[in-house]
Amino acid sequence: MTGEDMTIGLIKRGDFLGIDGRWCRVVLCTALNGWVSVETPAGYPCIKAAFLDVRVHLARVIDVEGVAV
């Protein structure tokens, strides 16, 4: 998912974030006073601090169980 409305402030644990051309799983995401930090598994790039309205490329698994198709 990308677009003007997809910002780092919307990231949840378990999402995948596009960093430096790689998809990195979000292990932990914390926010304080409008600043967001994102931790990824060891060996992947992470984000130490970014303002919550920074646009990002985000991949999220959507649970469709129980949804009529």
GIHUSUL-V883386 format. One record per residue. N is the residue number from 0. RES is the residue in three letters. SS is DSSP state (H for helix, E for strand, L for the rest). OMEGA is omega in whole degrees, -180 to 180 (NA if undefined). Layout:
# GIHUSUL-V883386
N,RES,SS,OMEGA
N,RES,SS,OMEGA
This chain:
# GIHUSUL-V883386
0,MET,L,175
1,THR,L,178
2,GLY,L,-178
3,GLU,L,-178
4,ASP,L,-180
5,MET,L,-177
6,THR,E,-179
7,ILE,H,178
8,GLY,H,-179
9,LEU,H,-176
10,ILE,L,176
11,LYS,L,174
12,ARG,L,-179
13,GLY,L,175
14,ASP,L,173
15,PHE,E,-176
16,LEU,E,178
17,GLY,E,179
18,ILE,E,177
19,ASP,L,177
20,GLY,L,179
21,ARG,E,174
22,TRP,E,-178
23,CYS,E,179
24,ARG,E,178
25,VAL,E,180
26,VAL,E,-178
27,LEU,E,179
28,CYS,E,180
29,THR,E,179
30,ALA,E,178
31,LEU,E,178
32,ASN,L,177
33,GLY,L,178
34,TRP,E,-177
35,VAL,E,173
36,SER,E,-179
37,VAL,E,176
38,GLU,E,179
39,THR,E,179
40,PRO,L,179
41,ALA,L,179
42,GLY,L,178
43,TYR,L,176
44,PRO,L,177
45,CYS,L,179
46,ILE,E,-178
47,LYS,E,178
48,ALA,E,175
49,ALA,E,179
50,PHE,E,-170
51,LEU,L,-179
52,ASP,L,177
53,VAL,L,180
54,ARG,E,-177
55,VAL,L,169
56,HIS,L,-172
57,LEU,E,174
58,ALA,E,-178
59,ARG,L,175
60,VAL,L,-179
61,ILE,L,180
62,ASP,L,-178
63,VAL,L,180
64,GLU,L,180
65,GLY,L,179
66,VAL,L,179
67,ALA,L,-179
68,VAL,L,NA
